[in-house]
């Protein structure tokens, strides 16, 4: 049987999936989240970027993309409308069971394209359990986090540019999904607590007389009126193209290293 020219696992029939598994390709599993990213960005941003990155990587590296899990864990943002968050336990269980199902279909090489900070703990735990129970070595890539690490030289002051709904994700969205970005609705935001705290991040506050921050487990909506942080005025598609080049470049190098050190049946 000749497989159709697609990199998406979901577009194959079950018999084609059976044939593909014999070739032991790397399977990319996109996992996102549904949460706020300010007034100017869509709530499914994390999910569509995870899938976009997975699709591009699959085309460039000969991988296949499993159907995406669009829901993730966004517990700190539950105070915002449109937050559709799974519990950590549910996300961990679902991630593990998807990996298990892929192995039952014959796939032994899985890399998760996980694009939400709240997902990291549950998803990594699921991957570690899959290693123990199933013998599968699961890879993990976090595009947004990689962008923060790889883009610092692009901004005069990354500390003020970076933020949830701001840079570099605003620019990346303008490059990938310009029709879903409403930059004219972007509102400069700051972190303010009505109860007297001096918030510095989602769950941290300044403690007078100390450089170390203190952890405070509020909902982010209690300290942010806009649902975003950072400089929302800096977004540009040109900067977004740099994000694509650098993040995809790193992820491709990672996939090649995973393939070299964890070769499949056809290698």
Secondary structure, 3 states (H helix, E strand, C coil): CCCCCCCEHHHCCHHHHHHHHHHCCCEEEEECCCCCCCCCCCCCHHHHHHHHHHHHHHHHHCCEEEEEECCCCCHHHCCCCCCCCCCHHHHHHHHHHHHHHHHHCCCCEEEEEECCHHHHHHHHHHHHHHHHHHCCEEEEECHHHHHHHHCHHHCCCHHHHECCCCECHHHHHHHHCHHHCCHHHCCCCCECCCCCCCEEECCEECCCCCCCCEECCCCHHHCECCCCCCCHHHCCHHHHHHHHHHHHHHHHHHHHHHHHHCCCCCC
